[in-house]
């Protein structure tokens, strides 16, 4: 139910943008590509995990899916009208570096999502997950509140809007 609501809210942000080109940076197994339904004329996706890339390619046959790193994207400047980076920034030692790279390949819109703390951790604890880390996923090195996410995005993006979808935050902005 939470995942379905997340994707409904994401589609509410992404749908009106009517992008002709899309990059899903950190696509994982392609869940977002599959849930978007009809992809724009040009859709691309990258992830570090080769197994995930193979799975994503099978779920989105019309997309260009390849192994790639959000810190060094294999695309030209301003190549995509819309760049998505969902559930990635919390895993990175330097999310600002990744954000700069995402903005580099974005012509018009950037949409990111992150776990909304402390609610994400509380949810993990309630489900009996990651008890030793008090609910913190062992791969999460950043913990985002609305204020913290805005502090990262605002210097680089204009018109930043935040949408909440418990226990996540979805942010949309345009490069300055």
C-alpha angles and dihedrals in degrees: 000000000000092000092048091051090048092054092045089054092044091052088050088058099039102037098068091050090072094200120191091203131036138186121194102199110198093016097172110191093344101263093142094048090051094047094048088070109198109037122214118259089271119036126167134174137186136190135167095231112084093202091052091048091054091050092047092050089055092050095048108035093173094056130088101238120183143153110270145144125241087219092060111023116193094227138098125257113282092002097143132051090209130029122188123196109176126180094349110100093069089062097053129093089212111029091170090063090052091047091054090052092048090050091049092062094039118098096180122347138031123190121186133174131198137172111275107234138245088015095060091055092045089053091051091051092049089053091049093248128142093000095165089058093045090250096316112138105238092233095052111101095164128054118202132209121175089258093050093048092049090049090056096044106036098071090053104032134047127216093021111189124188125208121189122217106170118274094012140062122219117198129190127189145144126240116263 
